Amino acid sequence: MSTTQLETALAQIVGRANVLFQRPRFDLDALPCAAPGSVDEVSALLKLATRDTLRVVPLGLGSKLGWCNAPERVDFLLTTRRLVGAVSHEPADGTIAVRAGESIAELAARVERGGHRFTPDVPHPANSTIGGVVAAGQSGFDRLRFGPVQHHVLGVEAVLGDGTITRSGGRLVKNVTGFDLHRLYAGSQGTLCVLTEVALRLFPAPEHEVLFMARGVDLARALERARAAFALPVRHVSVVLTSVDSPPAGESWIVLARLFGKRAAVAAEQEALAQCWKTPSFKEGREAAEFSAQFRDSTSFVGAQRASLSVTAEPSRAPALVVELVRALDERSLERRPVFQPFEARLDIGLPSAMDPTQLAEFARLARNIATRHGGALHVRNAPLAALSGLDPFGDDVAGLELMRELRAKLDPGGVFARGRFVGGL
């Protein structure tokens, strides 16, 4: 099928105005991108793909397409950006169901009006959709307190590769029927289905919020402050370390600790953290929340075209891993802004946008070897294709890969969703 014929076929389903062109990755050519306005149109598009043996990449707004490999073959993109709005919202029950293209910013505003907070505190909420966040398994800085994003999902409506419309779970917190396929879909990167509706559990908005900040410390002192906070009887704290200078120069680290919850509990936790950290500065209430959001977005590499590395390890082994990786960065005088979440044992490193692909690949392999020695894992994000030759972004030794392949074969036997993007060539 020629490009013109494909555009015509897509337009017959979604309308000519809803067929645009978009890149499946920043370093690939643009392809036709269909924007359905209903679940029936999603189904029709996938039935077309099945009939004509076309390959599809689903997306929301496309901010996380660079988290995967380039697809082996893709004929058109399918965006859920027109699937917006709330299907149901029960503030008294702490639940909401929205269409998958709803932006995180709009979703957060909806639930805030009902006295709740959208707790997967993901960066750049205006540029992310709930379907994209679930499909990418993105959780944000508050994962330790509230759990990963899949723990928030009560149920989904999803369309399989052959166009079959399915439901998993429900819209109630206590739902015990059927298989938890909605949790399986979380983090599958659009290789199993197209999410069209997501039901979520909500958490009450905190009465009060405090943000502690310690500037101008070296990495050793930053890690010590994080360990000290972790040892306190503080249930609702999120701690983030980041380096602000590039290249780094000694005392260049900032430590942030975020407290939130009942006002009395926050006051007690604030006192404990103040004694532990000695003389930190802090912000309260709305000012703290706004500063936290600004910091979250400024330290995120989501949607950026610069390469980034995401490293995870066991919490007890993560600090030593961070020290070694930062030393490797310093030795190469690489411009970077590492962001370490010690309670989640995750380090994100943004690398220079003009970095030579060969140099990037060499450093990524070095960083993966360092991570492996410490029992961790490394995911390469947004790297140019030239840097990924012989370098799998997800790693070479992935647990459960055969089971994942079996699930893929069951849910998408026709291979409609473009292969090669996800772990192990899925």
NUFIDREN-221461 format. One record per residue (C-alpha): x, y, z; residue number from 1. Coordinates in steps of 0.25 Angstrom, whole numbers. Example, Ala and Ser with C-alpha at 12.3 -4.5 7.8 and 13.67 -1.06 7.14 Angstrom:
BEGIN
<kelo <49; -18; 31>; 1>
<kelo <55; -4; 29>; 2>
END
This chain:
BEGIN
<kelo <0; 0; 0>; 1>
<kelo <6; 14; -4>; 2>
<kelo <6; 25; 6>; 3>
<kelo <-5; 32; -2>; 4>
<kelo <-14; 20; -1>; 5>
<kelo <-11; 18; 14>; 6>
<kelo <-14; 33; 17>; 7>
<kelo <-27; 31; 9>; 8>
<kelo <-31; 18; 17>; 9>
<kelo <-27; 25; 30>; 10>
<kelo <-35; 37; 26>; 11>
<kelo <-48; 29; 23>; 12>
<kelo <-48; 24; 38>; 13>
<kelo <-43; 37; 46>; 14>
<kelo <-46; 48; 36>; 15>
<kelo <-35; 55; 27>; 16>
<kelo <-33; 66; 38>; 17>
<kelo <-28; 55; 48>; 18>
<kelo <-17; 49; 39>; 19>
<kelo <-4; 56; 41>; 20>
<kelo <10; 53; 41>; 21>
<kelo <19; 50; 53>; 22>
<kelo <33; 44; 55>; 23>
<kelo <32; 30; 63>; 24>
<kelo <46; 35; 68>; 25>
<kelo <53; 48; 67>; 26>
<kelo <64; 42; 57>; 27>
<kelo <54; 35; 48>; 28>
<kelo <45; 40; 37>; 29>
<kelo <31; 45; 39>; 30>
<kelo <20; 35; 37>; 31>
<kelo <5; 36; 35>; 32>
<kelo <-1; 38; 49>; 33>
<kelo <-16; 35; 51>; 34>
<kelo <-24; 41; 63>; 35>
<kelo <-37; 34; 66>; 36>
<kelo <-48; 40; 73>; 37>
<kelo <-54; 28; 79>; 38>
<kelo <-51; 14; 83>; 39>
<kelo <-59; 9; 71>; 40>
<kelo <-49; 17; 62>; 41>
<kelo <-37; 11; 69>; 42>
<kelo <-43; -3; 67>; 43>
<kelo <-46; 0; 52>; 44>
<kelo <-31; 5; 50>; 45>
<kelo <-26; -8; 56>; 46>
<kelo <-35; -16; 48>; 47>
<kelo <-30; -9; 36>; 48>
<kelo <-15; -12; 40>; 49>
<kelo <-19; -27; 42>; 50>
<kelo <-25; -28; 29>; 51>
<kelo <-14; -21; 21>; 52>
<kelo <-2; -26; 29>; 53>
<kelo <1; -12; 34>; 54>
<kelo <10; -9; 46>; 55>
<kelo <6; 1; 56>; 56>
<kelo <12; 9; 68>; 57>
<kelo <2; 14; 78>; 58>
<kelo <5; 27; 85>; 59>
<kelo <-1; 38; 94>; 60>
<kelo <7; 51; 91>; 61>
<kelo <19; 44; 88>; 62>
<kelo <28; 49; 99>; 63>
<kelo <33; 35; 102>; 64>
<kelo <35; 29; 89>; 65>
<kelo <50; 30; 90>; 66>
<kelo <50; 21; 102>; 67>
<kelo <50; 9; 93>; 68>
<kelo <58; 4; 81>; 69>
<kelo <54; 8; 67>; 70>
<kelo <43; -2; 62>; 71>
<kelo <47; -12; 51>; 72>
<kelo <36; -7; 42>; 73>
<kelo <25; 3; 44>; 74>
<kelo <14; 7; 34>; 75>
<kelo <6; 17; 43>; 76>
<kelo <5; 23; 57>; 77>
<kelo <-8; 23; 65>; 78>
<kelo <-9; 34; 75>; 79>
<kelo <-20; 35; 86>; 80>
<kelo <-18; 50; 87>; 81>
<kelo <-33; 52; 84>; 82>
<kelo <-38; 42; 94>; 83>
<kelo <-40; 52; 105>; 84>
<kelo <-50; 55; 117>; 85>
<kelo <-55; 48; 129>; 86>
<kelo <-64; 36; 128>; 87>
<kelo <-67; 36; 143>; 88>
<kelo <-62; 43; 155>; 89>
<kelo <-66; 39; 169>; 90>
<kelo <-59; 48; 179>; 91>
<kelo <-66; 41; 191>; 92>
<kelo <-60; 27; 187>; 93>
<kelo <-47; 33; 182>; 94>
<kelo <-47; 28; 168>; 95>
<kelo <-48; 34; 154>; 96>
<kelo <-48; 28; 140>; 97>
<kelo <-43; 36; 128>; 98>
<kelo <-40; 34; 114>; 99>
<kelo <-26; 30; 111>; 100>
<kelo <-22; 43; 103>; 101>
<kelo <-25; 52; 115>; 102>
<kelo <-13; 60; 119>; 103>
<kelo <-7; 58; 133>; 104>
<kelo <-9; 73; 135>; 105>
<kelo <-24; 72; 132>; 106>
<kelo <-25; 60; 140>; 107>
<kelo <-18; 66; 152>; 108>
<kelo <-27; 78; 152>; 109>
<kelo <-40; 70; 151>; 110>
<kelo <-36; 62; 163>; 111>
<kelo <-31; 74; 171>; 112>
<kelo <-45; 80; 170>; 113>
<kelo <-50; 67; 177>; 114>
<kelo <-40; 68; 188>; 115>
<kelo <-30; 58; 183>; 116>
<kelo <-16; 58; 177>; 117>
<kelo <-11; 51; 165>; 118>
<kelo <0; 44; 172>; 119>
<kelo <9; 38; 161>; 120>
<kelo <16; 52; 161>; 121>
<kelo <21; 51; 146>; 122>
<kelo <29; 62; 140>; 123>
<kelo <23; 71; 129>; 124>
<kelo <9; 68; 132>; 125>
<kelo <4; 76; 120>; 126>
<kelo <12; 68; 111>; 127>
<kelo <8; 54; 116>; 128>
<kelo <-5; 46; 115>; 129>
<kelo <-10; 36; 125>; 130>
<kelo <-10; 25; 115>; 131>
<kelo <5; 28; 111>; 132>
<kelo <9; 29; 126>; 133>
<kelo <2; 15; 129>; 134>
<kelo <8; 9; 116>; 135>
<kelo <22; 14; 119>; 136>
<kelo <21; 10; 134>; 137>
<kelo <25; 24; 138>; 138>
<kelo <23; 27; 153>; 139>
<kelo <30; 40; 157>; 140>
<kelo <37; 44; 170>; 141>
<kelo <26; 39; 180>; 142>
<kelo <27; 25; 176>; 143>
<kelo <32; 20; 190>; 144>
<kelo <20; 26; 197>; 145>
<kelo <9; 23; 187>; 146>
<kelo <15; 11; 179>; 147>
<kelo <17; 10; 164>; 148>
<kelo <7; 15; 154>; 149>
<kelo <1; 1; 152>; 150>
<kelo <-3; 1; 167>; 151>
<kelo <-12; 12; 164>; 152>
<kelo <-19; 6; 152>; 153>
<kelo <-33; -1; 155>; 154>
<kelo <-36; -5; 141>; 155>
<kelo <-35; -1; 127>; 156>
<kelo <-42; -2; 113>; 157>
<kelo <-32; -6; 103>; 158>
<kelo <-32; -10; 88>; 159>
<kelo <-24; -22; 84>; 160>
<kelo <-16; -23; 71>; 161>
<kelo <-28; -30; 63>; 162>
<kelo <-37; -19; 67>; 163>
<kelo <-44; -26; 79>; 164>
<kelo <-49; -17; 90>; 165>
<kelo <-46; -22; 104>; 166>
<kelo <-48; -18; 118>; 167>
<kelo <-39; -22; 130>; 168>
<kelo <-42; -19; 145>; 169>
<kelo <-53; -9; 148>; 170>
<kelo <-55; 5; 154>; 171>
<kelo <-56; 1; 168>; 172>
<kelo <-45; 0; 178>; 173>
<kelo <-50; -14; 183>; 174>
<kelo <-50; -21; 169>; 175>
<kelo <-47; -36; 170>; 176>
<kelo <-52; -41; 156>; 177>
<kelo <-44; -46; 145>; 178>
<kelo <-29; -46; 142>; 179>
<kelo <-21; -33; 145>; 180>
<kelo <-18; -31; 131>; 181>
<kelo <-18; -16; 133>; 182>
<kelo <-5; -17; 142>; 183>
<kelo <1; -26; 131>; 184>
<kelo <-1; -14; 121>; 185>
<kelo <6; -4; 130>; 186>
<kelo <20; -3; 125>; 187>
<kelo <18; -11; 112>; 188>
<kelo <21; 1; 103>; 189>
<kelo <10; 0; 94>; 190>
<kelo <14; -14; 90>; 191>
<kelo <1; -22; 95>; 192>
<kelo <-11; -12; 92>; 193>
<kelo <-16; 2; 91>; 194>
<kelo <-21; 7; 104>; 195>
<kelo <-34; 15; 102>; 196>
<kelo <-39; 17; 116>; 197>
<kelo <-32; 16; 130>; 198>
<kelo <-39; 16; 143>; 199>
<kelo <-30; 20; 155>; 200>
<kelo <-31; 20; 170>; 201>
<kelo <-28; 34; 176>; 202>
<kelo <-21; 39; 189>; 203>
<kelo <-26; 51; 198>; 204>
<kelo <-19; 64; 195>; 205>
<kelo <-9; 66; 207>; 206>
<kelo <-13; 77; 217>; 207>
<kelo <1; 82; 218>; 208>
<kelo <14; 81; 210>; 209>
<kelo <28; 85; 214>; 210>
<kelo <40; 85; 205>; 211>
<kelo <54; 84; 211>; 212>
<kelo <66; 88; 203>; 213>
<kelo <81; 87; 206>; 214>
<kelo <90; 94; 196>; 215>
<kelo <105; 94; 193>; 216>
<kelo <109; 80; 198>; 217>
<kelo <118; 70; 192>; 218>
<kelo <113; 56; 188>; 219>
<kelo <117; 49; 201>; 220>
<kelo <110; 59; 210>; 221>
<kelo <98; 59; 201>; 222>
<kelo <97; 43; 202>; 223>
<kelo <99; 44; 217>; 224>
<kelo <87; 54; 218>; 225>
<kelo <79; 44; 210>; 226>
<kelo <83; 33; 219>; 227>
<kelo <79; 41; 231>; 228>
<kelo <66; 44; 226>; 229>
<kelo <63; 30; 223>; 230>
<kelo <66; 26; 237>; 231>
<kelo <56; 35; 243>; 232>
<kelo <42; 31; 246>; 233>
<kelo <37; 39; 235>; 234>
<kelo <27; 32; 226>; 235>
<kelo <24; 42; 215>; 236>
<kelo <37; 47; 211>; 237>
<kelo <43; 48; 197>; 238>
<kelo <57; 51; 196>; 239>
<kelo <64; 55; 183>; 240>
<kelo <79; 59; 180>; 241>
<kelo <84; 66; 168>; 242>
<kelo <97; 73; 163>; 243>
<kelo <95; 87; 158>; 244>
<kelo <109; 90; 152>; 245>
<kelo <115; 85; 139>; 246>
<kelo <125; 80; 139>; 247>
<kelo <124; 78; 154>; 248>
<kelo <133; 85; 164>; 249>
<kelo <133; 80; 178>; 250>
<kelo <121; 85; 186>; 251>
<kelo <111; 85; 175>; 252>
<kelo <100; 77; 180>; 253>
<kelo <86; 80; 185>; 254>
<kelo <78; 71; 194>; 255>
<kelo <63; 72; 194>; 256>
<kelo <53; 66; 204>; 257>
<kelo <38; 67; 202>; 258>
<kelo <29; 65; 214>; 259>
<kelo <14; 64; 212>; 260>
<kelo <1; 59; 219>; 261>
<kelo <-7; 63; 232>; 262>
<kelo <-2; 77; 237>; 263>
<kelo <1; 71; 251>; 264>
<kelo <9; 59; 245>; 265>
<kelo <16; 68; 236>; 266>
<kelo <20; 78; 247>; 267>
<kelo <26; 66; 255>; 268>
<kelo <33; 61; 243>; 269>
<kelo <38; 75; 240>; 270>
<kelo <44; 76; 254>; 271>
<kelo <51; 62; 253>; 272>
<kelo <57; 65; 239>; 273>
<kelo <62; 79; 244>; 274>
<kelo <70; 73; 255>; 275>
<kelo <76; 63; 246>; 276>
<kelo <80; 72; 235>; 277>
<kelo <83; 84; 245>; 278>
<kelo <81; 97; 237>; 279>
<kelo <74; 94; 224>; 280>
<kelo <65; 105; 217>; 281>
<kelo <50; 101; 215>; 282>
<kelo <38; 105; 208>; 283>
<kelo <23; 102; 212>; 284>
<kelo <9; 100; 206>; 285>
<kelo <6; 105; 192>; 286>
<kelo <21; 110; 190>; 287>
<kelo <26; 97; 194>; 288>
<kelo <17; 90; 184>; 289>
<kelo <20; 100; 173>; 290>
<kelo <35; 99; 175>; 291>
<kelo <35; 84; 175>; 292>
<kelo <28; 84; 162>; 293>
<kelo <38; 93; 156>; 294>
<kelo <49; 85; 161>; 295>
<kelo <43; 72; 156>; 296>
<kelo <41; 78; 142>; 297>
<kelo <55; 84; 141>; 298>
<kelo <62; 71; 145>; 299>
<kelo <54; 62; 135>; 300>
<kelo <59; 57; 122>; 301>
<kelo <45; 53; 117>; 302>
<kelo <42; 57; 103>; 303>
<kelo <56; 63; 102>; 304>
<kelo <65; 59; 89>; 305>
<kelo <77; 58; 98>; 306>
<kelo <82; 44; 102>; 307>
<kelo <79; 40; 116>; 308>
<kelo <82; 28; 125>; 309>
<kelo <73; 22; 136>; 310>
<kelo <80; 13; 146>; 311>
<kelo <73; 5; 157>; 312>
<kelo <79; -4; 168>; 313>
<kelo <75; -9; 182>; 314>
<kelo <74; 3; 192>; 315>
<kelo <86; -2; 200>; 316>
<kelo <95; -3; 188>; 317>
<kelo <91; 9; 180>; 318>
<kelo <99; 20; 188>; 319>
<kelo <112; 12; 184>; 320>
<kelo <107; 11; 170>; 321>
<kelo <104; 26; 169>; 322>
<kelo <118; 30; 174>; 323>
<kelo <125; 21; 164>; 324>
<kelo <116; 26; 152>; 325>
<kelo <118; 41; 156>; 326>
<kelo <133; 38; 157>; 327>
<kelo <133; 33; 143>; 328>
<kelo <125; 45; 138>; 329>
<kelo <135; 54; 145>; 330>
<kelo <147; 47; 139>; 331>
<kelo <142; 50; 125>; 332>
<kelo <138; 64; 128>; 333>
<kelo <124; 61; 123>; 334>
<kelo <113; 71; 124>; 335>
<kelo <102; 65; 132>; 336>
<kelo <92; 67; 142>; 337>
<kelo <90; 54; 150>; 338>
<kelo <77; 53; 158>; 339>
<kelo <77; 42; 169>; 340>
<kelo <65; 37; 177>; 341>
<kelo <71; 29; 188>; 342>
<kelo <59; 24; 194>; 343>
<kelo <55; 18; 180>; 344>
<kelo <70; 15; 177>; 345>
<kelo <69; 21; 163>; 346>
<kelo <79; 30; 157>; 347>
<kelo <76; 38; 144>; 348>
<kelo <87; 44; 136>; 349>
<kelo <85; 54; 124>; 350>
<kelo <97; 54; 114>; 351>
<kelo <101; 65; 105>; 352>
<kelo <92; 66; 92>; 353>
<kelo <104; 68; 83>; 354>
<kelo <111; 56; 89>; 355>
<kelo <118; 47; 78>; 356>
<kelo <109; 34; 76>; 357>
<kelo <122; 26; 78>; 358>
<kelo <126; 32; 91>; 359>
<kelo <112; 31; 96>; 360>
<kelo <111; 16; 93>; 361>
<kelo <125; 14; 100>; 362>
<kelo <120; 22; 112>; 363>
<kelo <107; 14; 112>; 364>
<kelo <114; 1; 112>; 365>
<kelo <123; 6; 123>; 366>
<kelo <112; 10; 132>; 367>
<kelo <104; -3; 129>; 368>
<kelo <116; -11; 134>; 369>
<kelo <117; -2; 146>; 370>
<kelo <102; -4; 149>; 371>
<kelo <104; -19; 147>; 372>
<kelo <115; -20; 157>; 373>
<kelo <106; -13; 167>; 374>
<kelo <94; -23; 164>; 375>
<kelo <87; -12; 157>; 376>
<kelo <82; -9; 143>; 377>
<kelo <83; 2; 132>; 378>
<kelo <73; 7; 122>; 379>
<kelo <78; 16; 111>; 380>
<kelo <67; 26; 107>; 381>
<kelo <67; 36; 95>; 382>
<kelo <80; 31; 89>; 383>
<kelo <82; 33; 74>; 384>
<kelo <81; 21; 66>; 385>
<kelo <96; 22; 62>; 386>
<kelo <99; 20; 77>; 387>
<kelo <90; 8; 78>; 388>
<kelo <97; -1; 68>; 389>
<kelo <100; -14; 77>; 390>
<kelo <95; -7; 89>; 391>
<kelo <81; -11; 94>; 392>
<kelo <75; 0; 102>; 393>
<kelo <68; -10; 112>; 394>
<kelo <80; -19; 114>; 395>
<kelo <84; -33; 109>; 396>
<kelo <80; -42; 120>; 397>
<kelo <65; -39; 124>; 398>
<kelo <58; -48; 134>; 399>
<kelo <44; -54; 129>; 400>
<kelo <47; -51; 114>; 401>
<kelo <41; -64; 109>; 402>
<kelo <28; -62; 117>; 403>
<kelo <28; -48; 111>; 404>
<kelo <29; -54; 97>; 405>
<kelo <18; -64; 100>; 406>
<kelo <9; -53; 105>; 407>
<kelo <12; -44; 93>; 408>
<kelo <8; -56; 84>; 409>
<kelo <-5; -58; 91>; 410>
<kelo <-9; -44; 91>; 411>
<kelo <-4; -39; 78>; 412>
<kelo <-2; -52; 69>; 413>
<kelo <-3; -44; 56>; 414>
<kelo <9; -35; 60>; 415>
<kelo <1; -23; 58>; 416>
<kelo <8; -15; 68>; 417>
<kelo <22; -12; 62>; 418>
<kelo <33; -21; 67>; 419>
<kelo <47; -18; 71>; 420>
<kelo <44; -6; 80>; 421>
<kelo <43; -13; 94>; 422>
<kelo <52; -22; 102>; 423>
<kelo <57; -34; 95>; 424>
<kelo <52; -30; 81>; 425>
<kelo <38; -30; 85>; 426>
END
